[in-house]
Amino acid sequence: MGILSFYPRKIYTLFKGEVLVLPSRIVVFLFVVVLLFLPVVTQDPYLLRILILTSIFAILAASWDFLSGFTGQINFGHALFFGVGAYTSALLSLHVHIPPYGSVPLGGLAAVLAGLIIGIPCLRLRGTYLALTTLAFPIILMGIIFSIPGITGGELGVSGLDRLSGSRLYDYYITVVLMLGLCTIMWKITDSKTGIIFHAIREDELAVRTAGINTTRYKLLAFSLSGFFAGISGGLYAHFMRIAGPSTLEVSLSFTVVIWAVFGGIVTIYGPVGAVFLLFPLLEFLRFWPEFRMLMFAVVILLILLYMPDGFFPWVRDKIEKECPRCKVRNVATRKTCRVCTAPLD
């Protein structure tokens, strides 16, 4: 009985000491709980469909932040990874009859290859030149797709794919659990030694090279990992919608991802995820006013960029939490002293 009661007590102690101490962690915990238990309250097909697509695009937005936010390699052609993952999964499902649990990871691996193909020639480029070069790759791939309609379906795309699962409820849990898992993996990578090197490359690549670190290898790693996560989201999208078409490679999708990331706050991972969960359902809701839909969306974005230049979620977090100037631990904004080192916070 002592062993059986030890682990629950330990979990409760960790929960009380690590989660309940900060408002932001409580919000994340509640967010996860709501997502996991929402079908217990309602299984409305339309609501589940919106949340499934939101989860898929959250993976895509977080993968952009992983590459462009943390390493500074601005990618305006991120839809390439999404499209490669979608088309690879679709073609493998349609012609080789590989089920979704096999075709989606293979789509992610194909996107890794695409990341290497982009990363190698772009390593010498920086800033505007890099951004414009990456913008060209999805356009080039779209031209290739149009030129071989017998394989890719041309402008109509590839349709009639296997469903992601047998029901909308299973689709929901597959996408939500994958979104939470993959975004957690991305966050843990950026919080590791590799993430510190990504930060350093963004701030001063020459200094990192001087320290003896192979920046080329780390930038290729960032391109590859970002491509893998975006490719997974593309494969999920293709099997959920049961079609992979040129829309998965459109330039507008690449810029939408950038808007999501900037709105939520780059160099956070959680910012782009939260932005997608705010903006994508908002756009669906505004379908009731189609003549004002994009105008209202643009107004919301402009207000955030004007008054919260670091992003919506970092702005909110800075309002409810303080960082200790001595030990850099975050505390509730109402505290006068740090909860760890007791240094004054004012």
C-alpha positions, 0 to 999 in steps of 0.5 A: 500500500505504501508503494501504491500511495507513493506515486499518486502523492509524488504526482500531486506534489509535482503538479502542485509545485510545477503547474499550479504555481503559474497562471500560464501553466494552469491555462495550458493544463486546462486547454489540454483537459478541454481538448481531451474531454470535449467529446464527452460534452458534445460530438457535433460533427461540425465542431469536431471538424473545425477542431480537427483542422485546427489541430492539423494547422497548429502543427504546421504553424508550430513547425514554421516557428521551429525553423524560422522563429528559433533559427532565424531562417525565414521561410516564406515557402513553408507550404512546400513541406505541407504539400509534399507530405499531403501528396506523398501520403495521397499517392502512397495510399491511392497507388500502393494501398498503404493505410494512413498510419503508414502513409502519413509518417512516410509523407513526413519523411518525404518532407524531410527530404524536401527540407534537405533539398531546400536547405542545402542550396539556401545555406549561403543565403540570409534575410530577404534573399533566403525568404524569396528563394524559399518562396519559389520552391512551392511554385516550382513544385506546383508547376511540376504537378501540373505537368504530370496530371496522369500521376498527380491529378493536375489541377484537380489533385488526388482524391478518393483517399482512405479515411484517417479512421472509421469515425469523426470521433477517432479522427478528432482524437488522432489529430488532437493527440498528435498535435499535443505530442508533436508540439511538446516534442518541438518545445522540448527540442527548443528547450534543450542544448540543440535549441540553445544553438538554434537561438545562438545561430539566430542571434549571431551565426558568426560567433557560433562558428567561431565557437567551433560549432558546425552551423551548417549541420544545425541549420539542416537539422532545423530544416529537416525537423521542421519539414517532418512535422509540417509533412505529418500535418500535410498527410493528416490533412490529405487523409482527413479531407480525402484529397491532396490538391494544389491548394496545399502548395499555395503561396497564400497558405505559406503567408497564412502560417506566418500570420498565425505565428506572428499573431501568437508570438514567434520563438515560443511554439505555444504562440502559433498553436494558440493563434491557430486555435483562436483565428481558425475558428474565428474565420469559420464563425465569420462565414456568416458574414462573408462580405465582412469576413476578411475585413474583420480578420484583417482588423484583428491582425492589425490591432495585434501587430500595432499594440502587441508587436511581440505577439498576443500570448507573450503579451498576455503572459507578461501581464500575469507573470514576472521574471525574476531578475536574479534567477530568471524564474517566472512568478505570478505578477502579484508576488513581491519576491521570487518564489525560488531565490526570494529576490525582490521583483519590483 
